Structures are given as structure tokens and as C-alpha cells.
Amino acid sequence: MRWVNRQVRRGDRLLLGALPIVLLAVIYIVVAASRHAVNPSDKILPLPGTMAQSMAALIFVPDQLTGQLVFWADTLASLQRLGIGLGISTLMAIMVGLALGVLPPVRATFGPLVTGIAVIPPIALLPILFIALGLGETAKVTLIVIGIAPVMIRDIAAHVAALPREQIIKAQTLGASSWQVMIRVALPQAMPRLLQAMRLALGPAWVFLISAEAIASDVGLGYRIFLVRRYLSMDVILPYVAWIAILAIVMDVTFAFLSRKLFPWAHGESH
């Protein structure tokens, strides 16, 4: 049987997906052990035991200055900023995206503006945001919104605009207004696409969050990574990066599950 026709069972998918991760972990341990055999004080590739000790201090031991558990305080701060930014972007995507996709005059008027904002590198706007909005939470959340909202809006607008014209004509024939067309025809079909857009926006959202936290923050996952890098503390940096990856994967899987659960018809599944 050709590989293009070979279907992989669920259990086999989990096994095959775990193999590269396990292989990378084994390679890392072997290389790290060889480096430490030559130089026991090597900081570039810390051993798992060293990383576990460093992270235990951040997870279980309160900070002497703040009294907080540093790891959990960083995680909560970053997730809060990410959640607010992603929530605002999602709301903008569904509202503006529907209007652009359904209403040609709105698309002609505001489409070029959305496109122009979408192609601007958001990191280039970071100094402007910090000057205009200060170094607080507003600037960090705004960077996330500017970074992902225009792309999500364009995606939703393009999806809605590509809906069969017959659906809109039939709705108008039954007396639907423009508002009813957006709510009753376009919105239900845009929701699965919105969850997909949120999944695709997670990666860039994390990039903008870490960038903002690295430049101006006193708590957060990105802040901690860039704080300890000056001490070459790879025993903290690597676990933090792995934790960010885990959080991102959990969020992605959650959105995928919600999409299949709420909109099975969009995935070719039976009710």
C-alpha cells in the first residue's frame, strides 16, 4: 500500500508523535552528559537534575521580596495578558470580519486599512506603543491585538465573502435584512473558521507577548527568560520555553476540541 493511502490509527498516531520528542530528549541528555563529563560547570546544556532543582525553587519556594511563587506568578501574568489580547482580537475579528465579508461598501472603505495594518510588522510599533501608552499592561495587550487582530479579521472576511451567493439571495428572498443576513447566515458558518483563526493566531500572539514582556515588565514568562539570560541560566530558560510550548499546545488542542464538539458539521462529522 502506498503511504499516501495509509491511514494511521489513533493509538499509533500518539506513539508516532511521541517518538521524535523522545528522540530529541535522548539526544539532548547524551550531548549534555558528554559536555558535563568534560566540564562539570557547563551552563549551556544543563542536566535534567539541575533544571529540576532550579525549577523547584521557583515553583515551591516563595520569593523573598514579593512572597510570591515566581513560576506561577509569571504564568498567571502571561496567560492573563494573552487571554485579554486574544479575546479582544477574537471579538474584533467576528464583528469587523462579518461586516467586511457581507457588506461590499464596508469592505471597499475599510478593507485597505485593515490590509495596511496587517502588513506592518507589529514589533516595529512596540516603541510607539510604549511611548503613547506607557509601560503598563495596556501597551502589552495592544501589541498582541495589533499583531493578530488584522490577520484574523482578513481571514474571517475572506471566508464570509466566499460563501455561496445563493444563500444570501435566498435569505433576502425570505425578507432578511443585511443585519439578519450577517447574524443568521454568515455568523454560524464563520464560527468554525473563527476557532481555526484563533488556533493560527496563538503562535504569533505568544511571540508578541514574550517580546513585550522582555522589554518592559516585572513579571511574566518572557520577562523571566530575558532576566536570567544575563546569568546564562539555561537551567531556567529551557524549562520556561518548554512550559510555554506546553501551554500553547494545550490551548491549541482545546480550540480544536471545541471546534469538533460545537461544529461537527464543519469537520465532516455526523451529529
C-alpha positions in Angstrom: 0.0 0.0 0.0 1.2 3.5 -0.9 2.0 5.8 2.0 -0.5 8.4 0.6 -3.3 5.8 1.2 -2.1 4.5 4.6 -4.3 5.5 7.5 -2.9 5.8 11.0 -5.0 4.7 14.0 -5.4 7.0 17.0 -3.1 4.9 19.2 -0.4 4.7 16.5 -0.7 8.5 16.0 0.1 9.1 19.6 3.0 6.7 19.5 4.5 8.1 16.3 4.0 11.7 17.6 5.9 10.9 20.8 8.8 9.3 19.0 10.5 12.5 17.7 10.1 14.2 21.1 11.6 11.2 23.0 14.4 11.0 20.4 15.2 14.7 20.9 15.2 14.3 24.7 17.6 11.3 24.5 19.9 13.2 22.1 19.9 16.2 24.5 20.7 14.1 27.5 23.5 12.3 25.8 25.1 15.6 24.5 24.6 17.3 27.8 26.2 14.4 29.7 29.2 14.4 27.4 29.7 18.2 27.9 29.5 17.8 31.7 32.0 15.0 31.6 34.5 17.4 30.0 33.3 20.5 32.0 31.2 19.8 35.1 30.4 23.5 35.4 29.0 23.8 31.9 25.9 26.0 31.8 24.9 25.8 28.1 23.3 22.4 28.3 22.2 21.7 31.9 21.4 18.2 33.0 17.8 17.3 33.9 18.6 17.2 37.6 20.0 20.7 37.6 16.9 22.0 35.8 14.6 20.2 38.2 16.4 21.8 41.2 16.3 25.3 39.7 12.6 25.0 38.8 11.7 23.5 42.2 12.9 26.7 43.8 10.8 28.8 41.5 7.7 26.6 41.8 7.6 25.8 45.5 9.7 28.5 47.3 8.2 32.0 47.8 10.3 34.9 46.6 11.9 36.8 49.5 10.9 40.2 48.1 7.4 39.6 46.9 6.4 36.5 48.8 5.0 35.0 45.5 5.8 31.7 43.9 7.7 33.1 41.0 6.8 30.4 38.4 3.1 30.6 39.0 3.1 34.4 39.2 4.9 34.5 35.8 2.5 32.0 34.3 -0.6 33.8 35.6 0.6 37.2 34.4 1.4 36.0 30.9 -1.8 34.0 30.5 -3.8 37.0 31.6 -2.2 39.3 29.1 -2.5 36.6 26.3 -6.2 35.9 27.2 -7.2 39.6 27.1 -5.4 40.2 23.9 -6.8 37.1 22.2 -10.3 37.8 23.5 -10.3 41.4 22.2 -8.8 40.2 18.8 -11.5 37.5 18.5 -14.3 39.9 19.2 -12.9 42.3 16.6 -12.5 39.5 14.1 -16.0 38.4 14.3 -17.6 41.9 14.3 -15.4 43.6 11.7 -14.8 40.4 9.7 -18.6 39.9 9.3 -19.1 43.5 8.2 -16.3 43.4 5.7 -17.4 40.0 4.3 -21.1 40.7 4.0 -21.2 44.4 3.1 -19.4 45.4 -0.1 -19.4 49.2 0.8 -17.8 48.5 4.1 -15.2 46.2 2.5 -14.4 48.8 -0.1 -14.0 51.5 2.6 -12.2 49.7 5.4 -10.6 46.7 3.6 -7.5 48.6 2.5 -7.0 50.0 6.1 -7.2 46.5 7.6 -4.8 45.2 5.0 -2.3 48.0 5.6 -2.3 47.4 9.4 -1.9 43.7 8.8 1.3 44.0 6.8 3.0 46.3 9.3 5.5 44.4 11.5 3.9 44.7 15.0 7.3 44.6 16.7 8.2 47.9 14.8 5.3 49.5 16.6 6.4 48.5 20.1 8.4 51.7 20.8 5.4 53.8 19.7 3.1 51.8 21.9 5.3 52.2 25.0 5.7 56.0 24.3 2.0 56.5 23.7 0.5 54.1 26.3 3.3 53.8 28.8 5.0 50.6 30.1 1.9 49.1 31.7 -0.4 46.3 30.7 -2.2 48.3 28.1 0.8 48.5 25.8 1.5 44.8 26.0 -2.2 43.8 25.3 -2.4 46.4 22.5 0.7 44.8 20.8 -1.0 41.4 20.8 -4.2 42.9 19.4 -2.4 44.8 16.7 -0.4 41.7 15.9 -3.1 39.2 15.4 -6.5 41.0 15.0 -6.0 42.3 11.5 -4.9 38.9 10.2 -7.9 37.3 11.9 -10.2 39.9 10.5 -9.0 39.4 7.0 -9.4 35.6 7.3 -13.0 35.8 8.6 -13.8 38.5 6.0 -12.4 36.3 3.1 -14.3 33.3 4.4 -17.6 35.1 4.7 -17.2 36.8 1.3 -16.6 33.4 -0.3 -19.9 32.0 1.0 -22.2 30.9 -1.9 -24.1 33.9 -3.2 -27.2 31.7 -3.4 -27.5 31.6 0.4 -27.7 35.4 0.6 -30.1 35.7 -2.2 -32.4 33.1 -0.6 -32.3 34.8 2.7 -33.2 38.2 1.1 -36.0 36.5 -0.8 -37.4 35.4 2.6 -37.2 39.0 3.7 -33.9 39.1 5.6 -32.2 42.4 6.2 -28.5 43.0 5.9 -28.2 42.6 9.7 -30.2 39.3 9.6 -28.0 38.0 6.8 -24.9 38.6 8.9 -26.4 37.0 12.0 -28.5 34.2 10.6 -26.5 33.2 7.5 -22.9 34.4 7.8 -22.2 34.1 11.6 -23.0 30.4 12.1 -20.7 29.5 9.2 -18.0 31.8 10.3 -17.7 30.4 13.8 -15.7 27.2 12.9 -13.4 29.4 10.9 -13.0 31.8 13.9 -11.8 28.9 16.1 -9.4 27.9 13.3 -8.2 31.6 13.1 -7.7 31.6 16.9 -5.5 28.5 16.7 -3.4 30.0 13.9 -3.1 33.2 15.9 -1.7 31.5 19.0 1.8 31.3 17.8 2.2 35.0 16.8 0.3 36.0 20.0 2.9 34.3 22.1 5.7 35.9 20.1 4.3 39.4 20.7 3.6 38.7 24.3 7.2 37.5 25.0 8.6 40.4 23.1 6.6 42.9 25.1 7.4 41.3 28.4 11.1 41.1 27.6 11.3 44.9 27.0 9.1 46.3 29.8 7.7 44.1 32.5 8.4 43.0 36.1 6.6 39.6 35.9 5.8 37.1 33.2 7.3 34.2 31.4 9.1 36.4 28.8 10.4 38.7 31.5 11.9 35.8 33.4 13.6 34.3 30.4 15.3 37.6 29.5 16.1 38.4 33.1 18.0 35.2 33.7 19.8 35.1 30.4 22.4 37.6 31.6 23.4 34.9 34.1 23.4 32.1 31.4 20.8 30.3 33.4 19.8 27.8 30.8 18.5 25.6 33.7 15.7 28.1 34.0 15.4 29.2 30.4 14.9 25.8 28.9 12.1 24.7 31.3 10.4 28.0 30.8 10.5 27.6 27.0 9.2 24.0 27.4 6.4 25.3 29.6 5.4 27.9 27.1 5.3 25.2 24.4 3.1 23.0 26.7 0.7 25.9 27.4 0.4 26.7 23.6 -0.2 23.0 22.8 -2.9 22.7 25.4 -4.6 25.8 24.1 -4.4 24.6 20.5 -5.8 21.2 21.5 -8.6 22.9 23.4 -9.7 25.0 20.5 -9.6 22.0 18.2 -11.7 20.0 20.6 -14.2 22.9 20.9 -14.4 23.2 17.1 -15.2 19.5 16.7 -17.6 19.4 19.6 -19.6 22.6 18.8 -19.4 22.4 15.0 -19.1 18.7 13.9 -20.7 19.6 10.5 -17.6 21.7 9.7 -15.4 18.7 10.1 -17.5 16.3 8.1 -18.7 14.5 11.2 -22.3 13.3 11.8 -24.4 14.7 14.6 
